[in-house]
Every structure is written in C-alpha cells, then in structure tokens.
Amino acid sequence: MTLYVTDLDGTLLRSDTSISEYSVNTLNRLIGEGVMFTYATARSFVSASPLIKKLNLSCPAVIFNGVFVVEPKTGKHIIENVYSKECQKTARDFFISENVAPLVYSNIDGKERVSYLESRFEDVANYVNTRRGDKRLRPVKNYDELFQGNVFYFTIIDPKNVPLYDSVFTLENGFARNVQRDTYDDMIWYEIYDKNASKANAVLQVKELIKADALVCFGDNFNDVSMIKAADVGVAVENACGDLKMLADVITGSNNNDGVAKFIDRRN
C-alpha cells in the first residue's frame, strides 16, 4: 500500500488557493477506491481545513511543517513534535535581547493562539491583515504575555539578520528552521520549530501509523525538501523551485494544471 502526501500551497492548491473540481473529483474517487492520500503543510489546521474541505480525507495529516500529526476532520493531535522548556527559554531570551517581535504560536487554555506585540504591529501587519476574523489572533502588550502558554512555533516575517538567527536556532540548540519566500506575498518567512519536527519526520510517522509500504510525496518549495528526500518517490510540480526539481525523482504538471491528481490517477 502506497501513501501519497502532498504539500498544499503551490502544489495541490492553485495560485488562488483553490482546488479545481477535476482534482477534487479525481482524488475523492481514488480515495473511495482505497488510495491512501493526505497532506503536509506549513499551515495550521484552522488555516488548511477550509481549503481542502471538499476532499474526503481519512489518513492523518501533517501541519505546521511537521510539528503536529492530526486527525484530518477534527484537527485533534495524534503526534506532537514540540519544544522542550529549555528551547522555549532560549528563544524567549534571544528575542528579548535582540528586540525581535515574532509571531508566537502556542496553546493557551486548550486553544491555539497566534500572539504578537501590539507595539510592533508593523512587523506582522500583512499576516494579521490577511487573517481578519481569525480567532487565534492575540495582540499582547509585552513579552511576558507574548510567551504565555505552551509555545510550539515561531515565525519572523521579513527578518533583518538571518545569519544571527541561524547561529542561534540550530539543531545543536534543539531547533529546526525553514526560510523561504511566501507563496503569495513574496516576503521572507523565517519559521522556527523543534528539531524533531519536519515534514519528513511527520510523514514517516503517518506512514507508520497507517502501516503503508511506500511513500510518494509532492512539493514545490524549500520546506518540502526533507519529505521529498524521505519519499520512495519524490515528485516536484512543474512550478517548483529549481532546487526541489533537482532533488525530485519525477516532475509532474503544475499546481494550476492538476499535477498532483493526474500523477496519482496515472499510477492507480
């Protein structure tokens, strides 16, 4: 049994973040025939689920670049790859000392929240303004409030000193990171998570959960590299970045041309 795992933005999703009716119908037919299919994304469950709601998913999904493996319908956490208390303290101390104002993702009183400093709104304005109405958003007044709860993810938008951040957020210090341009606004996002969290690690966890024999992964950007390497067959969509195409075993059609659905349909 083969498990098929796709990235969302720029891979399964078209440039307007939609999924074509062709892809929906094809993938649902394949799932109904027993094909094991799911997604691995940098998005949260709250952000991802409205975009793929037409798909009849049953396999566990991967969110936050591998921090969580979740039930595809409810978002309930099955596996958590999260920071130690020591890593949380390292990050907090660094951000305060360098006057960095990240987006801080945490669970507070059982609810997922995205906190940011009100006084540094300009640092996160594009993120917040494109998510008006998102109940996770939590403006705060100081760093003590910013780091409340069980913190599991940081994002720095348009980072000013990447080499400095790279020297702190290392595997040796307990961190993994992803740095790439956002698919939609072209701004650099510097994302930081636990060293055990990666798309590769999480999709392998899903593979083990469902007892699949083989793994086929689809991607388009730098945060997909690890799972493309981990897959038995790594597939880049035509619009993928050059580095990912060089690593992939196969190149399929673009995200705007149903590349993922057509590839899986041909193999089944």
Summary of the structure (lengths in Angstrom):
residues: 268
radius of gyration: 18.2
end to end distance: 11.3
largest distance: 55.1
contacts: 894
relative contact order: 0.18
helix: 37%
strand: 27%
